[in-house]
Amino acid sequence: MSIILGIDPGTTTVWFAIMALEKNTRTIINYWVIETKPKDRLELKLLDIINDLELIIEEYKPSIVWIEKLFFTTNQKTWIDVAHARWAIMYALVKKWIHIYEFTPLQVKKWICWNWSATKIQVQNAIKLLLKMDEIPKPDDAADAIAISYLASLQKKLI
């Protein structure tokens, strides 16, 4: 069995999804958010993210991690802060010798919804259908983390 961790990074919220892959069966074990205080200094947010991620790694022992790759936006400050958060996440993972791979947001939309410009609600609905969930995962960032873990479960790198 493979335990996959999918991550949708941010600085105020970081979404995680844990999926188990056994043979050809995919099961969402858990998904949740690490929230930091919006007014905290960036270095304190990064420390919170690292500390919480270390607890997740210890509890679930993922064998592979897929994280959403940065997509350049017009808001330079947000982009740079998220880059710092991704670095902190990658640092915590590499310290534990966990393999890290990346998907771009466009790849996630294309592979989940067959549409590069899919909306957040389309991704949520697609995940609900693909994983036979009773309701759509909320909020939309949770669906993104689940979508990342689902796509990771389809990759040959797990074999």
N, C-alpha and C positions, 0 to 999 in steps of 0.2 A: 504494500500500500504506500502511496505517495501522499505526503501532506504538502499542500501548496498554499502559499501566502500571497494574496494579491493586495497591492497597495495603491491607493489614490492619494498622493502626497499633497500637503499644504502646510501652512504654518499655524493657523488657528484651528484647523481640523485636518486630521489624517485618518482616512478610512481604511479599514483592513477587512479582508475576507479570508477565512480559512476554509479550504476545500479538501476533502479526502477523495483520492482517485484509487479505486480498487478494481482491477480488470477494466471494465468499460463503464463502471458505475461512478458517477460524480455526486458527492453529497456535500452540501454546505454545512459545515460544522458550526460556524459562528461568523458574525460580522458585526462590527462596532466601530466607534470613533474614539480617537484620542483628541480631546479638546484642550487647547491651551487658552490662557487668558488673553483676549485681544489686545489689551493695553500693556502686557508684559513686554520686556525687552526681548529682542530676537534670541539672544543667547540663552535666556531662561526657557523660552519656548522650545528651543532645540534640545536642551537638557531634559525637559519633560518628555519630548518625543523619544529620545534615546532610552531613557529609563523605562518608559511604558513598553517600548518595543522589546527591550531585553526581557521583560516579564512575559510578553507574548511568545517570544522565542523559547523561553524556558518551559512554558506550559504546553505549547503545541508542537514544538520541535519540527518546524517545517524543513523539508529537504530541498526546496527550491522556492525562490521568490521572484515574482514578476511585479514590476512597478511601472506606473505610468510615466512616460518620458515627457520632459518639458516641451510645451508647445509655446512658441514665442507669441506674446500678446503685446498690445500697445502700452500696457501698464508696466513700465520698467521696474518699479519698486517691487510690485507683487512678484514679478518673474524672478527677480534676484532673491527675494526672501524664500520663495518656493525652492529655488536651486539650493539654498542653504539647508532647507529641510530635507531635500533629497540626499544631500551629502551626509547629513546626520543619520538618516535612515540607512544609507549604504554603509556607513562606518559601523553602525551597530551590527549589521548583517555580516560584513566581511570579518569582523572580530570573531564571529562564530563559524567562519568558513562556510557560509551559506551562499550557494550560487545565485546570482542576480541577473535577471534578463529584463528587457524593457519592451513595452508597446507604446506607440504614440496614441494620443486620443483619437486620431483619425483611423488608425488601424482597428482600435476597439470598436468604433462605430461601424466601420465597413464589415468587419468579420461577424459582429453580433447582429446587425440590422441590414447588412448588404447595402449600406448607404453611407457615404462619407459625411453627409450633412445631417445624419439622424439627430433628432432632438433627444433631450434627456428622458422624456416620457417614453419615447420609442425604445430607448435602451432598457428602461425599467420594464416595459411590457415584454420585450424580447427575452430578458433574463427570467421573468416569471414563467414564460412558456417553455424555454429551454430546460429549466430546472424543475418544472412542474411545481412551482410554489403556489400557495393559496392566494397570496396577494403580492402586489408589486413591492419590491424592496424600497423603503423610504429612509432617508431622503435620497435624492438622485445620486449623490456621491457614493452612497452605500452600493447602489446598483453598479456604479463604475468599478468599485473594488471587486464586487462579485463577478462582473464581466471580465475583468483582468484575470481573476483566478480561473474562471471557466475557460478562457482562451488559453491560458497556460496549460490546462489539463489536456488540451488537444495537441500540444507540441511534442515533437519527437525527442526533444532533449530530456524528457522524463523517462524514456525507455533505456 
